[in-house]
Amino acid sequence: MPKLELFKKKTGNGTCLRGRYSILLPTTMGGHAFQNQLGPSAKFPRMDATTYNILKEHVSSVLSTRFASVSIAREDPAKLDFGDLDVVILIDDTARMELTRDKMREELCSLVGAEHALSNGGQFITLAVRSEILPGGRNTHAGDLAGPSSQADEHDIVYHQVDVNLVRNEEERESLVFYNSYGDLGMILALLTKTIGLSYSRAGLRVSVLFMIWLILTLTGVQLAHPTYMERVENRPFYLTASTKAVLAFLGLDFDVWERGFETRQGIFDWILSSRFAVRDSLLDISPKHLERPMYQDFLRHLEAYTPTPSSPGIFNPDSVVEEALEHFGKKEEYEEQAKTVYQRKALKQILNGKMVEQVTGLHGSIVGKIIRKVKEMMSVEELLTKSKEDMDMAILDAVTLITSAAA
């Protein structure tokens, strides 16, 4: 398991702690994670727009002196306060060779003036920046914390959280910045794609697992009897593209409109609903109602009040959309081959498994696995799937004979 590292070294504007601790779950990262390590005197209040913009300008300007590509996600236009600042840095191969994991954290700490840093050991680093180092920043005392219920005292220290994502290429940078921009826009697009048998995330557009199962059964024309077949198919997603522009083009959304920006949440919602696959009733049916996210709840209210026009699309058949997507992205042949392979592997397991070998041979233990492997060496998967129960029993016994002879 990767280790979470908290380190400290002297820098021009503060210190960075050095030491090793157990990894923290993602839900405890950021201000809460720092408070666990730094104690109750460390305060991470939400930032008003002025403080947020000062922090954004500071972080962007200092990081740009070292890295060629520094991006910050665009803000929800209706958001009044902020819990953290999201930054994406593209690290080219040269910089990746120069900067080890520890050196990267130390350099980020030094550039930004962060006193503390947390890392998941991979491409994500969270920095704690003391407020007082910012131009016009608050001092470290209780009176500078917003709100009468802050329960702070004169020993409290105010920090701001900066989340840094390190990416390897432009496509990954574009995708992450897009998904994290404008509040819940990325999450809402993910719900839209779910209505048409696809899944969308920071990693790109993929075929949903349920439709992997659907296609396998369609290709083979055989309904597997074993109930566990309807489990997740190897839990391996089938990606169509990681390109944000390619995803938006397929969905019928104008990237140039996004690029120009949105001044209101309604503008964002109207842009999403301009997708050729946006169907009001489908989105309402699939969208969970319990999520307590202000922008998302605004979107649900926008949907409720939205009146489809005569030209609005009707309900889509996900089967047809998946088929179209596979053709559009040139992935149909690869997808069908993968689906066929998964089907064959699972179908074979129903007619050749450890329990069956034990019943036929009376043998137990490691020899059972050797028999199964020998049977697979004797015949191809395609041939094995055509065998009757009697033929399979005979193949198992033949495998035992071959193994015994080789050991004699």
N, C-alpha and C positions, 0 to 999 in steps of 0.2 A: 504494500500500500504506500502511495506517495506520502511524503512528510510535509507538513506545513511548517514553514520556517519564519521565525520572527527574529530579526537581527538588529544590531545597534552598532554604529560606528560614528565617530565624530565627523561632522560636515560643517560647512560654513554657516548653515542656518539652524543646525540642531544635531540630533543624533539618530542613529538607526540601531535597534537592538539586535544582537546576534545570539542565537540559541536554537534549540530544536524542541518542538512540541507536537503532540498528536494532531492529525489533520482535523479540521473543523468542517462540518457539513456546510454546503453552499448556503443553506437558510440562515446560518449564523455568521456569515461573512460580513464585512463592512463594520459599521459602528458598533454593533453588538459584539462582534468578535474582538474588536479592539478593547472594548470595555471589559470583556472577560480577562484580557491579558493586562490591561493598564489600570484596572481598578475603577471604583465608582467616581473618582474625581475627573475622569476623562468624559467629556460631554460632546456628543455629535448632534447638535440641534439641526433641524431642517433649515435650509438657507432660503432667504427671500431672493427675489430676482436680482436685486443689486449685488448682493454678496455672491450669488451664483455666477453672475457675469464677470465679476472681478476675479474669481477663482478660475473661470474658464479662460480669460485673457492671460492670466499669469501662467497657467499650466501650458496652454497652447504655445505661447511665445518662448518659454524656456525649453520646451521639448523640441521645438522646431529648429533650435540652434544645433541640435545633435542629430535629429532624425529627419529624413527628407519628406516622409509622409506621416503627418499627424492629423487625425480626424476626430471630430467630436459629433456625437449624435445630435440631430436637430430636436428641439424641445417641442412638447405639446403646447400649442399657442395659448391654451386656456389654463395652463398650470401656474399656480401662484407661488409654490415653494418647492424645494428640491432636496432630496435626501443625499444625493451624491452626484459626481460628475463622471460620465462615461467617455473614455478616450480609447481610440484605436490607433495603434502604431504598426506600420508595415516595416518589418525587419528584413532587409535583403540578405542574401547569402553571405556577403562580406561581413556585415555587422553581426550576423549570427555566429560566424566563425570567431570573430573578435571577442564577443561578449558571452561568457558562460552564464549560466542561470544566476549564480550569485553576483557576478559582475553587473548583470543587467539590473538587478534589484538595487544594488548599491548606486549605480549611475542614475537611475530614476530618482532615488532618494535624494541624491546630491543636487540634481538639476532642479527638482521641484521644491526642495527644501523640506521634504517630508521627514518627520521624526521617527515614524514607524512604518513597517511594511509587512503585509501578510501575503503569502502565496500558496496556491494549491499545488505547487511543484511543476506546473505546466505553463500554459500561455496566459495565465490570469494573475495579475498582481494588484493588490489593494494598498493604497497609500493613505496615511493619516497626516494631514497637513495642518499645522498649528495656525489658527486664524490670525494671530497677531503678526505673522510674517507678510501677510498680504497688504497691498496698498490700502490704507484706510481700514485695516482689519481690526476686529474687536480685540480687546485685551483679554487676559485670562481670568477675569473675575466674574463673579455671579451676576453683577448688574448688567453685564453685556449679553447675557442669555435672554432670548426673547421669551416673553410670556411670564405671567406671575406664578404659574404652577411649575416652573422649571426645577424647583427644590434644589437650587444650587447654592453654594456658599463661596466664601472668598478663596477657597483652595481649588475650586474647579478650573479645569483647563479646556478651552474650546478648540475642537478640531473639525476639519472638513474631510470628507471621504472622497478619494479619487480612485476609480476603478480603471485599470489599464489592461486592455486586451492586446496581445501581441499576435500578429498574423503574418503569414508567409508570402502571400501574393496579392495582387490587386483585386482579383475576383473575390477572395475571402474578405478583404477589407471592405469592398463595396457591399457585399452581402450583410456583413455584421453592422455596418453603419446604417444601412437601410432598415434592417429589422429593428434596431434599437431606436430609430428616429420616430418622432411624432407620437410619443406615448405608446398606446396600445395598437397602433396601426398594424404592426407585424402580426400580433396575435389575432386581430380581426381577419386579416388576409388568410391566416391559417384556418380559421373557421370556414371561410368561403371555399377554400380548396377541399375541405373535408366533405362539403356537400356534393362534390363531383368525383369522389373516389380517390382523391390525391391528398398528399400531406405536404405542408410547407413549414420550414423552420429556418433558423440562421444558416443551416448547412445547404439549403436549396429546396428544390421541388422533387418529390418522390412519389412513387405509387404506394398507396396505403397497404398495409399487411393483409387486410381483408380481401383486397382485390388480387393480391398474390394468390390467395386460396381460390378465389373465384376463377382466375385464369387457369390454374392448374387443373381444376375439375373440368373446365370447358375444353381444354386441350386434350385431356385424356378420355373424357366421356365416361369416367368411372368414379362412382362415389365410394370413397374408402370407408370400410366398416368400422375401423378402429376409432373410437371417439376422440382420442388425443390428437388426431390429425388436425382438428380445428384449432389447435393451439397456434401461437405465433410461429410463422414459418421461419425457423432458424434465427428469428429476431434480427435478420439482416435486411435493412431497407434497400429498395431498388431506386437509386437516384436517377432522375431524368436530366437535371442540370443544376449547377451551382451558381449560374449567372443570374443576377438580379434582373438585368435588362431582358434576358431571354424568358424568365418567368413572367414578368409583367407583359411582355409582348404576347405570350400565349394566353394570358388571362384577359387580354384586350384593354390593358391599362396603360395610359400615356406616361412614360417616364419623364418626359419634358415638363409635364405639369407638376410632378413631384419635385423635380429639380428646381423649378421656379419657387416652390414653397407654398405653404398654406398659412393664412392669417387667422383662421378660425377652425374649430373642430368640425363645424358643419361642412366646411370646404373639404376636409379630409374624408368625412363620411360620404359626401356626394361623389368624390373621386373613386372611392372603393365601389360604390354602387353603379359606377359607369362601366364596370367590368362586364363583359359579355356573358359571364356565368353568374352574375349577382341576381339571385331570385329572393325576393323579400321573405316569402313564406318558408323557403328552405333554410335561410339564415336564422329565422326566428325559431324554427324547429330544432336546429342543431346547437344553438347558442345556450350555454348554461346561464341560468338567471341569478345564481347565488353569489357570483364573483363581486366582491365589494371593491370595485375599481371605478373611480368617478368617470373616466373617459369611456370605459366600456359600457357602464350603465347609461351614459349619454347616447352611445351608439344604439343601444337597445330601444331607448325612447325615440330616437330618430327613425329606427326601423318601423316601430309601431305607427308613427305618424306618416310614414312614407307611402305615397299612393303610386303604384305602378302605372306606367303609361301604356297605351295600346301597343307600343313598339317594344315594351319590356319583354325579356325572354321568359319562356315558360319553364316548367320543371325539367331539369336535364336528367337523362339516363346516365348514371355514372359509368355503366359498362361502355357506352359509346364514347364518353369523354376520355376514359383511360385508353381506349383503343386509339383515339385521335392523338392523345399525348404521346403515345409510344411511336406512332408514325411521325408526328411533328418533330420529335427530338431524335429520330433515327435510332430508336432503342428497341424496336419490336422484336427483331431476331434474337438479340441478346437476352431480352426479358423472357421470351418463350423458351429459350434453351435453359435458362436458370430455373424456370418453373418446372420444366420437364425433369431436370436433374433432381429437384427437391421431391417431386412426385415419386420418381423411381426409388429414391432412397427410403422414403417413408412406406411406400408400398412393399418394398422388399423386406422391410423390418417386420411386417405383419406375417409374412410367410417363412421368414428365416430369422429366428431369434433364439435367445438363450433358453427360454422355457421349452420351446419346441425341440431343441437339440437334446435337452435333458430327458424329455419324454421319450424320444426315439432311441437314445443310446443308453440311458440310465447313468450317464456320467455327470460329474459336477466339478466346479472349480475352474481353474485357468484353462483346462483342456477344451472347455466349451467355446471360448473365444477363438482358440486355434482351429477348431472344426469349422466355425463360421467363416473365418478367413480362408481356409482351404477350399470350401465350397465356392466362394467368390472367385478364387483363382481358377477353378475348374470350368466355370461358365461365365459369360457376360451377364450384366444386369438384365438386359433385354431378354436373354434366353431364360434366365431364372424366373422372370415374371410370367413366362408362359407355362411353367411346370405345374402339374397337378399335385395334390397333396401326396399321393403315392410316389410320384417321381422325385419330389423334394426329399421325402424320407429316404429314398434310395441314394440320392446324392449325398445326404448326410452320412449314411453308413459307408459309402465309398470313400468319403473324406477321412473317416476314422481309420479305414484300412490303409490309406496312403500315409497317414501320419504314423501309424503303428509300424508300417514297413520301413519308413525312413528312420525311425528310432531304433530299429532292431540291429 
